[in-house]
Every structure is written in structure tokens, then in C-alpha cells.
Amino acid sequence: MAELNVNIGDLQLKNPVMTASGTFGYGIEYADLIDITRLGGIFVKGTTIQPREGNLYPRMAETPSGMLNAVGLQNKGADYFAQHIYPEIKDIDTHMIVNVSGSSVETYIQCAEKIAELDKIPAIELNISCPNVKQGGMAFGVTCAGASEVVKAVRKVYPKTLIVKLSPNVTDITEIARAVEAEGADSVSLINTMLGMAIDAEKRKPILSTITGGLSGPCVKPVALRMVWQTYKAIKIPIIGLGGISNWKDAVEFMLAGATAIQIGTYNFVDPTVSVKVIDGLNEYCDRHGFKSVKELIGALEV
């Protein structure tokens, strides 16, 4: 049986299979369906310093081979998380990682500081796809300057493993990856959702209340693979790959392209047991091909 452990900076994972923020709640919601302690990590839903109600309904729409969402980071805020959610998840035997969001550099800092106080949270995932309200709503992560500014500021106050989630809605994702690496990111996760929309032809109106939303699911996988592969050649810090992973074969492809670990997102809604199936599939793949460690797959694409 192959060794499945991998490292994201100082963070040691029992295997490379994790669940993506916003698709797995706080982990405990799935505990009756799978053994969540088998996972390499769980990225809990997006957390902001202040409570957020999210966007108006409808805010989800099914699309061919995927879905659109415009939930709008609905959550009860970092204080509520620390007081009520954290006590319920802190002793789960896997890495619980908080996805941190903000609308300004100051709110990112405040949220990161609050999460840093929680001993059993070893890492945060910085969502820089959020709109910067001070810059007219442009996402931090679509310019090198914006990405650098928020990562540099959070790095100063956050001492643990800092993962930065990159937006695919850019011309060259490697420029953004290099920028956040230079400011002290320990790892990058990619890709976040792609910008899309859905229209009701009979009503002649957009389906989502926000008109546009984030596209995810198997339809984005080719784009995500390409971006992981490009980024792997551009930076030295580990990459967590995500975007349309629905089985072990997808996970292998992401690792061959350069990902050290992966996250499963949208497919959790289709098959809540998919993550443990991927762990088993990775093991079988390594055994079948004679790999003693899953680490041998990282970046092993032959081109």
C-alpha cells in the first residue's frame, strides 16, 4: 500500500484529498455519511469578520456539467464561528482549515487575527476573489497589486500556514501566483469559480438574482488543469488543485499537472461519499503503477 501523506508547507496531511470551502459545510454535516477523519483536510465555509446575509434568492442554478452559485458568503461572522462552531470541530482528527474573506484589507486582517487565536485551526485559505469595496468592487485577486496588498497585510498578522485561493478570472494566473508567493504565501489553491451566467429564455430574464455567478463542476476541469500546470512551472510553493474533480482519475490528473493536494467541491452535492472513494482510488492507482508514495505523482506529467 502506497504512502499517501503529503506536506503543504509545515502542514502534514494524511493524504492529499480535501474538501472545498462552501461545499462541505463545517464537516460535521457529513459525519453521518462518511468517516470525515479519513480526509486530509476540510476547508470550512467562507468566514468574514462581520455576519453576512448573502445575496437574494435565487442564487444557485444548474448548468450543463456544473452549477452557478451566487450565495454571497453567507455566514454568521468570525466571533460566532469562534464561540459556537469551533468547539464542535476542534477535536476532529483531520485538519480543519478556515476560508477567510473580506471586503477590504482591514477586514481580511481582522478575520485572520481572530482565526489565528484558535489553537486547533492550523491554516487559513485566503479568498482573494472577493470584491474590494474601496476599489469599486474589483476582486483583489485579479491584479498583482491587489493580491500582493492583501497577502502582505495578512502575512504580517497570521503566523500559521497561509494558503491563498486564486481566481481564474484573469489573463495570466501565473503572475498572480508569483505575486502572492513573493509576499509570503505558503501555498496557493486554484481554481476558484469562473464567472458565468444563466438565462431563463421563457421569462427573458437572468436566473440568478445577481445576474452573474461562479461556475463550478466538471465543466471547468480542463481550465483548472491548465492553470495548475502553468502555475506549477512558475512557482516553488505547493499547489492545491481544484475545479471539477469528481473521481480518483481527476485527482491523479491534477497531481500529474503539479498539484500536491486536491480539493473536491461541487461533486460533494452529487455524491457525498466521493472524497473517500477518491482516497481509495489514489491508493489503488499507486499500487497498480508501482508508486511507493503519492508524492511521486506530483508534477510527473510527461510532455
Phi and psi in degrees as GROMACS dihedral restraints (atoms count N, CA, C in turn):
[ dihedral_restraints ]
;  ai    aj    ak    al  type     phi  dphi    fc
    3     4     5     6     1   -72.1    20    10
    4     5     6     7     1   152.3    20    10
    6     7     8     9     1   -74.8    20    10
    7     8     9    10     1   129.0    20    10
    9    10    11    12     1  -106.3    20    10
   10    11    12    13     1    -5.7    20    10
   12    13    14    15     1   -69.6    20    10
   13    14    15    16     1   142.3    20    10
   15    16    17    18     1  -138.0    20    10
   16    17    18    19     1   164.5    20    10
   18    19    20    21     1  -119.7    20    10
   19    20    21    22     1   135.4    20    10
   21    22    23    24     1  -114.1    20    10
   22    23    24    25     1    95.6    20    10
   24    25    26    27     1    62.0    20    10
   25    26    27    28     1  -127.2    20    10
   27    28    29    30     1   -83.6    20    10
   28    29    30    31     1    -4.3    20    10
   30    31    32    33     1   -85.3    20    10
   31    32    33    34     1   118.9    20    10
   33    34    35    36     1   -97.8    20    10
   34    35    36    37     1   121.4    20    10
   36    37    38    39     1  -103.8    20    10
   37    38    39    40     1   140.2    20    10
   39    40    41    42     1   -69.4    20    10
   40    41    42    43     1   -22.7    20    10
   42    43    44    45     1  -162.2    20    10
   43    44    45    46     1   167.0    20    10
   45    46    47    48     1   -83.5    20    10
   46    47    48    49     1     6.9    20    10
   48    49    50    51     1   -98.4    20    10
   49    50    51    52     1   118.7    20    10
   51    52    53    54     1  -131.3    20    10
   52    53    54    55     1   170.2    20    10
   54    55    56    57     1  -111.6    20    10
   55    56    57    58     1   144.7    20    10
   57    58    59    60     1   -84.4    20    10
   58    59    60    61     1   146.0    20    10
   60    61    62    63     1   -56.6    20    10
   61    62    63    64     1   138.1    20    10
   63    64    65    66     1    87.9    20    10
   64    65    66    67     1    -5.6    20    10
   66    67    68    69     1  -120.0    20    10
   67    68    69    70     1    -2.1    20    10
   69    70    71    72     1  -138.8    20    10
   70    71    72    73     1    17.8    20    10
   72    73    74    75     1    54.2    20    10
   73    74    75    76     1  -129.0    20    10
   75    76    77    78     1  -109.1    20    10
   76    77    78    79     1    19.7    20    10
   78    79    80    81     1    88.0    20    10
   79    80    81    82     1   -44.8    20    10
   81    82    83    84     1   -64.7    20    10
   82    83    84    85     1   -23.7    20    10
   84    85    86    87     1   -64.8    20    10
   85    86    87    88     1   -23.0    20    10
   87    88    89    90     1  -101.4    20    10
   88    89    90    91     1    -1.2    20    10
   90    91    92    93     1   -62.8    20    10
   91    92    93    94     1   -25.6    20    10
   93    94    95    96     1   -79.7    20    10
   94    95    96    97     1   -13.2    20    10
   96    97    98    99     1  -101.7    20    10
   97    98    99   100     1   -36.0    20    10
   99   100   101   102     1  -141.6    20    10
  100   101   102   103     1   165.2    20    10
  102   103   104   105     1   -82.2    20    10
  103   104   105   106     1    95.4    20    10
  105   106   107   108     1   -67.0    20    10
  106   107   108   109     1   -15.6    20    10
  108   109   110   111     1   -72.9    20    10
  109   110   111   112     1   -11.9    20    10
  111   112   113   114     1   -75.2    20    10
  112   113   114   115     1   -19.0    20    10
  114   115   116   117     1   -72.6    20    10
  115   116   117   118     1   149.6    20    10
  117   118   119   120     1   -68.3    20    10
  118   119   120   121     1   -28.8    20    10
  120   121   122   123     1  -176.9    20    10
  121   122   123   124     1   160.4    20    10
  123   124   125   126     1  -127.3    20    10
  124   125   126   127     1   121.0    20    10
  126   127   128   129     1   -92.6    20    10
  127   128   129   130     1   110.7    20    10
  129   130   131   132     1   -76.9    20    10
  130   131   132   133     1   167.5    20    10
  132   133   134   135     1   -61.4    20    10
  133   134   135   136     1   156.7    20    10
  135   136   137   138     1   -54.3    20    10
  136   137   138   139     1   134.4    20    10
  138   139   140   141     1  -123.2    20    10
  139   140   141   142     1   134.3    20    10
  141   142   143   144     1  -120.1    20    10
  142   143   144   145     1   163.4    20    10
  144   145   146   147     1   -66.4    20    10
  145   146   147   148     1   -38.0    20    10
  147   148   149   150     1  -104.7    20    10
  148   149   150   151     1   151.2    20    10
  150   151   152   153     1   -59.7    20    10
  151   152   153   154     1   147.3    20    10
  153   154   155   156     1  -131.6    20    10
  154   155   156   157     1   136.7    20    10
  156   157   158   159     1   -82.3    20    10
  157   158   159   160     1   -19.1    20    10
  159   160   161   162     1    83.6    20    10
  160   161   162   163     1  -175.5    20    10
  162   163   164   165     1   -86.1    20    10
  163   164   165   166     1   165.1    20    10
  165   166   167   168     1   -67.8    20    10
  166   167   168   169     1   152.5    20    10
  168   169   170   171     1   -78.9    20    10
  169   170   171   172     1   154.0    20    10
  171   172   173   174     1   -75.0    20    10
  172   173   174   175     1   143.5    20    10
  174   175   176   177     1  -133.3    20    10
  175   176   177   178     1    14.1    20    10
  177   178   179   180     1  -140.8    20    10
  178   179   180   181     1   146.0    20    10
  180   181   182   183     1  -149.6    20    10
  181   182   183   184     1   134.1    20    10
  183   184   185   186     1   -78.5    20    10
  184   185   186   187     1   141.5    20    10
  186   187   188   189     1  -131.8    20    10
  187   188   189   190     1   166.1    20    10
  189   190   191   192     1   -56.3    20    10
  190   191   192   193     1   122.0    20    10
  192   193   194   195     1    57.9    20    10
  193   194   195   196     1    30.3    20    10
  195   196   197   198     1   179.2    20    10
  196   197   198   199     1  -163.7    20    10
  198   199   200   201     1  -152.0    20    10
  199   200   201   202     1   156.3    20    10
  201   202   203   204     1  -109.1    20    10
  202   203   204   205     1   140.0    20    10
  204   205   206   207     1  -136.0    20    10
  205   206   207   208     1   145.5    20    10
  207   208   209   210     1  -140.0    20    10
  208   209   210   211     1    48.1    20    10
  210   211   212   213     1   -61.1    20    10
  211   212   213   214     1   -38.2    20    10
  213   214   215   216     1    84.2    20    10
  214   215   216   217     1    33.9    20    10
  216   217   218   219     1    57.9    20    10
  217   218   219   220     1    40.6    20    10
  219   220   221   222     1   -62.6    20    10
  220   221   222   223     1   123.8    20    10
  222   223   224   225     1  -165.1    20    10
  223   224   225   226     1   165.9    20    10
  225   226   227   228     1   -93.7    20    10
  226   227   228   229     1     8.8    20    10
  228   229   230   231     1    94.2    20    10
  229   230   231   232     1   161.5    20    10
  231   232   233   234     1   -66.2    20    10
  232   233   234   235     1   -36.3    20    10
  234   235   236   237     1   -63.9    20    10
  235   236   237   238     1   -45.1    20    10
  237   238   239   240     1   -61.3    20    10
  238   239   240   241     1   -43.2    20    10
  240   241   242   243     1   -58.0    20    10
  241   242   243   244     1   -48.0    20    10
  243   244   245   246     1   -63.3    20    10
  244   245   246   247     1   -38.2    20    10
  246   247   248   249     1   -85.7    20    10
  247   248   249   250     1   -32.9    20    10
  249   250   251   252     1  -116.4    20    10
  250   251   252   253     1   -39.9    20    10
  252   253   254   255     1   -84.2    20    10
  253   254   255   256     1   -46.7    20    10
  255   256   257   258     1   -53.4    20    10
  256   257   258   259     1   -45.3    20    10
  258   259   260   261     1   -59.2    20    10
  259   260   261   262     1   -27.3    20    10
  261   262   263   264     1   -81.3    20    10
  262   263   264   265     1   -23.9    20    10
  264   265   266   267     1  -112.9    20    10
  265   266   267   268     1   -10.7    20    10
  267   268   269   270     1   -64.6    20    10
  268   269   270   271     1   -25.4    20    10
  270   271   272   273     1  -102.6    20    10
  271   272   273   274     1     9.6    20    10
  273   274   275   276     1   -69.4    20    10
  274   275   276   277     1   134.7    20    10
  276   277   278   279     1   -81.9    20    10
  277   278   279   280     1    60.9    20    10
  279   280   281   282     1  -159.8    20    10
  280   281   282   283     1   171.8    20    10
  282   283   284   285     1   -79.8    20    10
  283   284   285   286     1   119.0    20    10
  285   286   287   288     1   -96.9    20    10
  286   287   288   289     1   117.3    20    10
  288   289   290   291     1  -119.0    20    10
  289   290   291   292     1   133.0    20    10
  291   292   293   294     1   -98.8    20    10
  292   293   294   295     1   129.0    20    10
  294   295   296   297     1   -83.3    20    10
  295   296   297   298     1   117.6    20    10
  297   298   299   300     1  -105.0    20    10
  298   299   300   301     1   129.2    20    10
  300   301   302   303     1  -127.5    20    10
  301   302   303   304     1   163.1    20    10
  303   304   305   306     1  -161.9    20    10
  304   305   306   307     1   168.9    20    10
  306   307   308   309     1  -113.6    20    10
  307   308   309   310     1    -1.0    20    10
  309   310   311   312     1  -156.2    20    10
  310   311   312   313     1   163.8    20    10
  312   313   314   315     1   -57.9    20    10
  313   314   315   316     1   -40.4    20    10
  315   316   317   318     1   -61.0    20    10
  316   317   318   319     1   -42.3    20    10
  318   319   320   321     1   -72.8    20    10
  319   320   321   322     1   -31.0    20    10
  321   322   323   324     1   -61.5    20    10
  322   323   324   325     1   -46.2    20    10
  324   325   326   327     1   -60.4    20    10
  325   326   327   328     1   -48.0    20    10
  327   328   329   330     1   -60.8    20    10
  328   329   330   331     1   -42.2    20    10
  330   331   332   333     1   -68.7    20    10
  331   332   333   334     1   -42.9    20    10
  333   334   335   336     1   -61.7    20    10
  334   335   336   337     1   -40.7    20    10
  336   337   338   339     1   -63.2    20    10
  337   338   339   340     1   -41.3    20    10
  339   340   341   342     1   -64.0    20    10
  340   341   342   343     1   -43.5    20    10
  342   343   344   345     1   -71.0    20    10
  343   344   345   346     1   -31.9    20    10
  345   346   347   348     1   -61.9    20    10
  346   347   348   349     1   -24.9    20    10
  348   349   350   351     1   -73.1    20    10
  349   350   351   352     1   -14.1    20    10
  351   352   353   354     1   -90.3    20    10
  352   353   354   355     1   109.8    20    10
  354   355   356   357     1   -56.4    20    10
  355   356   357   358     1   -39.3    20    10
  357   358   359   360     1   -89.8    20    10
  358   359   360   361     1     7.1    20    10
  360   361   362   363     1  -102.8    20    10
  361   362   363   364     1   104.7    20    10
  363   364   365   366     1   -86.0    20    10
  364   365   366   367     1    -6.5    20    10
  366   367   368   369     1  -160.7    20    10
  367   368   369   370     1   158.6    20    10
  369   370   371   372     1  -126.0    20    10
  370   371   372   373     1   154.0    20    10
  372   373   374   375     1  -112.2    20    10
  373   374   375   376     1   114.0    20    10
  375   376   377   378     1   -84.5    20    10
  376   377   378   379     1   114.7    20    10
  378   379   380   381     1   -88.1    20    10
  379   380   381   382     1    97.5    20    10
  381   382   383   384     1   -93.8    20    10
  382   383   384   385     1    16.4    20    10
  384   385   386   387     1   -88.4    20    10
  385   386   387   388     1     5.9    20    10
  387   388   389   390     1   -77.1    20    10
  388   389   390   391     1   147.6    20    10
  390   391   392   393     1   -73.6    20    10
  391   392   393   394     1   130.0    20    10
  393   394   395   396     1   -81.5    20    10
  394   395   396   397     1   104.6    20    10
  396   397   398   399     1   -62.4    20    10
  397   398   399   400     1   -26.8    20    10
  399   400   401   402     1   -78.7    20    10
  400   401   402   403     1   -13.0    20    10
  402   403   404   405     1  -114.2    20    10
  403   404   405   406     1    31.3    20    10
  405   406   407   408     1    74.7    20    10
  406   407   408   409     1    16.9    20    10
  408   409   410   411     1    96.9    20    10
  409   410   411   412     1    -2.0    20    10
  411   412   413   414     1   -68.7    20    10
  412   413   414   415     1   134.7    20    10
  414   415   416   417     1   -64.8    20    10
  415   416   417   418     1   141.7    20    10
  417   418   419   420     1   -55.1    20    10
  418   419   420   421     1   -38.6    20    10
  420   421   422   423     1   -81.3    20    10
  421   422   423   424     1     3.9    20    10
  423   424   425   426     1   -97.0    20    10
  424   425   426   427     1    -3.0    20    10
  426   427   428   429     1  -130.9    20    10
  427   428   429   430     1   149.6    20    10
  429   430   431   432     1   -62.5    20    10
  430   431   432   433     1   -39.0    20    10
  432   433   434   435     1   -64.2    20    10
  433   434   435   436     1   -45.5    20    10
  435   436   437   438     1   -65.5    20    10
  436   437   438   439     1   -43.8    20    10
  438   439   440   441     1   -63.7    20    10
  439   440   441   442     1   -44.9    20    10
  441   442   443   444     1   -61.5    20    10
  442   443   444   445     1   -42.5    20    10
  444   445   446   447     1   -60.6    20    10
  445   446   447   448     1   -48.3    20    10
  447   448   449   450     1   -73.7    20    10
  448   449   450   451     1   -37.6    20    10
  450   451   452   453     1   -68.3    20    10
  451   452   453   454     1   -42.1    20    10
  453   454   455   456     1   -60.0    20    10
  454   455   456   457     1   -43.2    20    10
  456   457   458   459     1   -67.0    20    10
  457   458   459   460     1   -42.6    20    10
  459   460   461   462     1   -71.6    20    10
  460   461   462   463     1   -36.4    20    10
  462   463   464   465     1   -58.7    20    10
  463   464   465   466     1   -33.4    20    10
  465   466   467   468     1   -66.3    20    10
  466   467   468   469     1   -28.8    20    10
  468   469   470   471     1  -110.5    20    10
  469   470   471   472     1   -10.0    20    10
  471   472   473   474     1  -113.7    20    10
  472   473   474   475     1   111.6    20    10
  474   475   476   477     1   -88.0    20    10
  475   476   477   478     1   -11.6    20    10
  477   478   479   480     1   -93.9    20    10
  478   479   480   481     1  -166.3    20    10
  480   481   482   483     1   -66.0    20    10
  481   482   483   484     1   124.9    20    10
  483   484   485   486     1  -112.6    20    10
  484   485   486   487     1   110.8    20    10
  486   487   488   489     1  -104.4    20    10
  487   488   489   490     1   134.0    20    10
  489   490   491   492     1  -114.4    20    10
  490   491   492   493     1   123.7    20    10
  492   493   494   495     1   -90.6    20    10
  493   494   495   496     1   121.3    20    10
  495   496   497   498     1   -95.6    20    10
  496   497   498   499     1   143.4    20    10
  498   499   500   501     1   -83.7    20    10
  499   500   501   502     1   138.1    20    10
  501   502   503   504     1   -83.5    20    10
  502   503   504   505     1    -5.3    20    10
  504   505   506   507     1   -84.8    20    10
  505   506   507   508     1    54.5    20    10
  507   508   509   510     1  -138.4    20    10
  508   509   510   511     1   164.0    20    10
  510   511   512   513     1   -75.0    20    10
  511   512   513   514     1   -43.6    20    10
  513   514   515   516     1  -137.4    20    10
  514   515   516   517     1   102.5    20    10
  516   517   518   519     1   -67.8    20    10
  517   518   519   520     1   -23.9    20    10
  519   520   521   522     1   -67.3    20    10
  520   521   522   523     1   -30.8    20    10
  522   523   524   525     1   -64.4    20    10
  523   524   525   526     1   -42.4    20    10
  525   526   527   528     1   -67.5    20    10
  526   527   528   529     1   -41.3    20    10
  528   529   530   531     1   -61.2    20    10
  529   530   531   532     1   -43.9    20    10
  531   532   533   534     1   -63.8    20    10
  532   533   534   535     1   -37.9    20    10
  534   535   536   537     1   -64.1    20    10
  535   536   537   538     1   -44.3    20    10
  537   538   539   540     1   -75.1    20    10
  538   539   540   541     1   -31.4    20    10
  540   541   542   543     1   -61.6    20    10
  541   542   543   544     1   -42.3    20    10
  543   544   545   546     1   -65.0    20    10
  544   545   546   547     1   -25.2    20    10
  546   547   548   549     1   -95.0    20    10
  547   548   549   550     1     8.0    20    10
  549   550   551   552     1   106.0    20    10
  550   551   552   553     1    10.0    20    10
  552   553   554   555     1   -62.2    20    10
  553   554   555   556     1   138.4    20    10
  555   556   557   558     1   -85.6    20    10
  556   557   558   559     1   -20.9    20    10
  558   559   560   561     1  -164.6    20    10
  559   560   561   562     1   159.8    20    10
  561   562   563   564     1  -123.2    20    10
  562   563   564   565     1   145.3    20    10
  564   565   566   567     1  -115.1    20    10
  565   566   567   568     1   136.3    20    10
  567   568   569   570     1  -158.6    20    10
  568   569   570   571     1   139.6    20    10
  570   571   572   573     1  -115.6    20    10
  571   572   573   574     1   157.1    20    10
  573   574   575   576     1   -76.8    20    10
  574   575   576   577     1  -178.1    20    10
  576   577   578   579     1   -66.9    20    10
  577   578   579   580     1   154.1    20    10
  579   580   581   582     1   -95.3    20    10
  580   581   582   583     1   150.2    20    10
  582   583   584   585     1   -75.6    20    10
  583   584   585   586     1   126.3    20    10
  585   586   587   588     1  -147.9    20    10
  586   587   588   589     1   179.5    20    10
  588   589   590   591     1  -151.8    20    10
  589   590   591   592     1   161.8    20    10
  591   592   593   594     1  -134.2    20    10
  592   593   594   595     1   144.1    20    10
  594   595   596   597     1  -124.7    20    10
  595   596   597   598     1   138.1    20    10
  597   598   599   600     1   -89.8    20    10
  598   599   600   601     1   107.2    20    10
  600   601   602   603     1   -64.7    20    10
  601   602   603   604     1   -36.9    20    10
  603   604   605   606     1   -67.7    20    10
  604   605   606   607     1   -40.9    20    10
  606   607   608   609     1   -88.1    20    10
  607   608   609   610     1   -13.4    20    10
  609   610   611   612     1    57.4    20    10
  610   611   612   613     1    41.5    20    10
  612   613   614   615     1  -137.4    20    10
  613   614   615   616     1   155.9    20    10
  615   616   617   618     1   -64.6    20    10
  616   617   618   619     1   148.2    20    10
  618   619   620   621     1   -77.1    20    10
  619   620   621   622     1   -40.6    20    10
  621   622   623   624     1   -80.7    20    10
  622   623   624   625     1   144.1    20    10
  624   625   626   627     1   -62.8    20    10
  625   626   627   628     1   -27.5    20    10
  627   628   629   630     1   -92.7    20    10
  628   629   630   631     1     3.4    20    10
  630   631   632   633     1    73.0    20    10
  631   632   633   634     1   -57.2    20    10
  633   634   635   636     1  -109.9    20    10
  634   635   636   637     1   160.3    20    10
  636   637   638   639     1  -156.8    20    10
  637   638   639   640     1  -174.3    20    10
  639   640   641   642     1   -93.3    20    10
  640   641   642   643     1   123.1    20    10
  642   643   644   645     1   -89.3    20    10
  643   644   645   646     1   131.0    20    10
  645   646   647   648     1  -142.6    20    10
  646   647   648   649     1   174.2    20    10
  648   649   650   651     1   108.8    20    10
  649   650   651   652     1  -179.3    20    10
  651   652   653   654     1   -52.4    20    10
  652   653   654   655     1   -27.8    20    10
  654   655   656   657     1   -63.4    20    10
  655   656   657   658     1   -23.9    20    10
  657   658   659   660     1   -93.5    20    10
  658   659   660   661     1    -4.9    20    10
  660   661   662   663     1   -57.5    20    10
  661   662   663   664     1   -45.5    20    10
  663   664   665   666     1   -59.3    20    10
  664   665   666   667     1   -36.8    20    10
  666   667   668   669     1   -68.6    20    10
  667   668   669   670     1   -43.8    20    10
  669   670   671   672     1   -62.4    20    10
  670   671   672   673     1   -44.1    20    10
  672   673   674   675     1   -58.8    20    10
  673   674   675   676     1   -45.2    20    10
  675   676   677   678     1   -61.0    20    10
  676   677   678   679     1   -42.7    20    10
  678   679   680   681     1   -70.2    20    10
  679   680   681   682     1   -37.2    20    10
  681   682   683   684     1   -63.1    20    10
  682   683   684   685     1   -45.1    20    10
  684   685   686   687     1   -61.0    20    10
  685   686   687   688     1   -45.6    20    10
  687   688   689   690     1   -62.7    20    10
  688   689   690   691     1   -43.1    20    10
  690   691   692   693     1   -68.6    20    10
  691   692   693   694     1   -36.8    20    10
  693   694   695   696     1   -57.9    20    10
  694   695   696   697     1   -35.2    20    10
  696   697   698   699     1   -79.4    20    10
  697   698   699   700     1   -12.6    20    10
  699   700   701   702     1  -103.6    20    10
  700   701   702   703     1   -22.0    20    10
  702   703   704   705     1  -131.4    20    10
  703   704   705   706     1   167.6    20    10
  705   706   707   708     1  -106.4    20    10
  706   707   708   709     1   -19.2    20    10
  708   709   710   711     1   -76.7    20    10
  709   710   711   712     1   156.4    20    10
  711   712   713   714     1   -66.2    20    10
  712   713   714   715     1   150.5    20    10
  714   715   716   717     1  -112.2    20    10
  715   716   717   718     1   135.5    20    10
  717   718   719   720     1  -105.2    20    10
  718   719   720   721     1   118.6    20    10
  720   721   722   723     1   -96.8    20    10
  721   722   723   724     1   138.7    20    10
  723   724   725   726     1  -155.3    20    10
  724   725   726   727     1   158.7    20    10
  726   727   728   729     1   132.9    20    10
  727   728   729   730     1    89.8    20    10
  729   730   731   732     1    83.9    20    10
  730   731   732   733     1    14.7    20    10
  732   733   734   735     1   -74.3    20    10
  733   734   735   736     1   123.7    20    10
  735   736   737   738     1  -129.9    20    10
  736   737   738   739     1    -1.3    20    10
  738   739   740   741     1  -162.4    20    10
  739   740   741   742     1   175.8    20    10
  741   742   743   744     1   -62.9    20    10
  742   743   744   745     1   -34.3    20    10
  744   745   746   747     1   -63.3    20    10
  745   746   747   748     1   -42.2    20    10
  747   748   749   750     1   -59.0    20    10
  748   749   750   751     1   -43.2    20    10
  750   751   752   753     1   -61.9    20    10
  751   752   753   754     1   -42.8    20    10
  753   754   755   756     1   -59.9    20    10
  754   755   756   757     1   -43.7    20    10
  756   757   758   759     1   -60.7    20    10
  757   758   759   760     1   -41.8    20    10
  759   760   761   762     1   -64.4    20    10
  760   761   762   763     1   -39.1    20    10
  762   763   764   765     1   -69.4    20    10
  763   764   765   766     1   -40.1    20    10
  765   766   767   768     1   -60.5    20    10
  766   767   768   769     1   -34.6    20    10
  768   769   770   771     1   -74.3    20    10
  769   770   771   772     1   -14.4    20    10
  771   772   773   774     1   132.0    20    10
  772   773   774   775     1    -1.0    20    10
  774   775   776   777     1   -76.9    20    10
  775   776   777   778     1   136.4    20    10
  777   778   779   780     1   -81.5    20    10
  778   779   780   781     1   -33.3    20    10
  780   781   782   783     1  -144.7    20    10
  781   782   783   784     1   171.4    20    10
  783   784   785   786     1  -136.1    20    10
  784   785   786   787     1   161.0    20    10
  786   787   788   789     1  -122.8    20    10
  787   788   789   790     1   141.2    20    10
  789   790   791   792     1  -106.4    20    10
  790   791   792   793     1   128.9    20    10
  792   793   794   795     1  -116.5    20    10
  793   794   795   796     1   -96.1    20    10
  795   796   797   798     1   -52.6    20    10
  796   797   798   799     1   -35.1    20    10
  798   799   800   801     1   -68.8    20    10
  799   800   801   802     1   -14.2    20    10
  801   802   803   804     1   -59.9    20    10
  802   803   804   805     1   -29.0    20    10
  804   805   806   807     1   -75.1    20    10
  805   806   807   808     1   -27.7    20    10
  807   808   809   810     1   -82.4    20    10
  808   809   810   811     1   -47.9    20    10
  810   811   812   813     1  -137.2    20    10
  811   812   813   814     1   100.2    20    10
  813   814   815   816     1   -62.7    20    10
  814   815   816   817     1   -12.6    20    10
  816   817   818   819     1   -99.9    20    10
  817   818   819   820     1     7.2    20    10
  819   820   821   822     1   -59.8    20    10
  820   821   822   823     1   -36.3    20    10
  822   823   824   825     1   -63.5    20    10
  823   824   825   826     1   -42.4    20    10
  825   826   827   828     1   -72.4    20    10
  826   827   828   829     1   -29.9    20    10
  828   829   830   831     1   -64.4    20    10
  829   830   831   832     1   -36.9    20    10
  831   832   833   834     1   -67.9    20    10
  832   833   834   835     1   -40.0    20    10
  834   835   836   837     1   -58.8    20    10
  835   836   837   838     1   -48.6    20    10
  837   838   839   840     1   -62.9    20    10
  838   839   840   841     1   -40.0    20    10
  840   841   842   843     1   -65.8    20    10
  841   842   843   844     1   -38.7    20    10
  843   844   845   846     1   -61.7    20    10
  844   845   846   847     1   -42.6    20    10
  846   847   848   849     1   -59.9    20    10
  847   848   849   850     1   -47.4    20    10
  849   850   851   852     1   -64.5    20    10
  850   851   852   853     1   -39.4    20    10
  852   853   854   855     1   -62.7    20    10
  853   854   855   856     1   -46.4    20    10
  855   856   857   858     1   -61.4    20    10
  856   857   858   859     1   -43.3    20    10
  858   859   860   861     1   -62.5    20    10
  859   860   861   862     1   -42.9    20    10
  861   862   863   864     1   -65.2    20    10
  862   863   864   865     1   -32.9    20    10
  864   865   866   867     1  -101.1    20    10
  865   866   867   868     1     4.2    20    10
  867   868   869   870     1    77.9    20    10
  868   869   870   871     1    20.1    20    10
  870   871   872   873     1   -83.3    20    10
  871   872   873   874     1   128.3    20    10
  873   874   875   876     1   -81.6    20    10
  874   875   876   877     1   -23.1    20    10
  876   877   878   879     1  -139.7    20    10
  877   878   879   880     1   143.9    20    10
  879   880   881   882     1   -65.5    20    10
  880   881   882   883     1   -20.8    20    10
  882   883   884   885     1   -60.1    20    10
  883   884   885   886     1   -25.1    20    10
  885   886   887   888     1   -66.9    20    10
  886   887   888   889     1   -16.3    20    10
  888   889   890   891     1   -80.5    20    10
  889   890   891   892     1   -23.4    20    10
  891   892   893   894     1   -63.1    20    10
  892   893   894   895     1   114.5    20    10
  894   895   896   897     1    71.0    20    10
  895   896   897   898     1    18.6    20    10
  897   898   899   900     1   -86.8    20    10
  898   899   900   901     1    14.1    20    10
  900   901   902   903     1   -62.0    20    10
  901   902   903   904     1   130.7    20    10
  903   904   905   906     1   -96.6    20    10
  904   905   906   907     1   112.7    20    10
